[in-house]
């Protein structure tokens, strides 16, 4: 069996400091596999952070992006 398949590392979330396991060698077992991000959400997060984040922060940033998107949408409607 390929040893890189089982590799993981303990990381600190750059947003909140929480420790979590990052499993790039087995992405289906990584905590980030449990969240679905659109391309726009992914780009938003990548603009803010260069490294992996914990699942809680990924969820919060996804929510933040969508709140901002909604606010922008209603502001645009209001100005038309």
C-alpha positions in Angstrom: 0.0 0.0 0.0 1.2 3.5 -0.8 2.4 5.1 2.4 1.4 8.6 1.2 -2.2 7.4 1.3 -2.2 7.2 5.1 -0.3 10.4 5.6 -1.9 13.2 7.6 -0.7 16.1 9.5 -2.0 18.1 12.5 -2.5 21.7 11.5 -3.6 24.8 13.3 -6.5 26.7 11.6 -5.1 30.1 10.5 -8.5 31.7 11.3 -9.3 30.4 14.8 -6.2 28.4 15.9 -8.0 25.1 16.4 -6.0 22.0 15.8 -7.3 19.5 13.2 -6.1 16.6 11.1 -5.4 17.4 7.4 -5.4 14.3 5.2 -4.3 15.3 1.7 -3.3 11.7 1.0 -6.8 10.5 1.7 -9.1 13.4 0.9 -12.3 11.4 1.4 -11.3 11.0 5.0 -10.4 14.6 5.5 -12.7 16.9 7.5 -13.0 19.3 4.6 -14.5 16.6 2.4 -17.7 17.1 4.4 -18.4 20.6 3.0 -19.5 21.5 -0.5 -18.2 24.9 -1.6 -19.1 26.6 -4.9 -16.3 28.0 -7.0 -17.2 31.5 -5.8 -17.1 30.4 -2.1 -13.7 28.7 -2.7 -12.2 31.8 -4.3 -13.5 34.0 -1.5 -11.8 31.8 1.1 -8.6 31.6 -0.9 -8.4 35.4 -1.0 -8.4 35.4 2.8 -6.3 32.3 3.6 -3.4 30.4 2.0 -3.7 27.2 4.0 -6.3 24.7 5.1 -8.9 25.7 7.7 -10.9 23.7 10.2 -14.4 22.6 9.2 -16.0 25.1 11.6 -14.3 28.0 10.0 -15.0 26.7 6.5 -18.7 26.6 7.4 -18.6 30.1 8.9 -16.8 31.5 5.9 -19.3 29.8 3.5 -22.1 31.4 5.5 -20.3 34.8 5.6 -19.8 34.7 1.8 -23.5 33.9 1.2 -24.7 36.6 3.7 -22.6 39.2 1.8 -23.8 38.0 -1.5 -27.5 38.3 -0.3 -26.9 41.8 1.1 -25.2 42.9 -2.2 -28.2 41.5 -4.1 -30.7 43.4 -2.1 -28.7 46.6 -2.2 -28.5 46.3 -6.0 -32.3 45.8 -6.2 -32.9 48.7 -3.9 -30.8 51.0 -6.1 -32.6 50.1 -9.3 
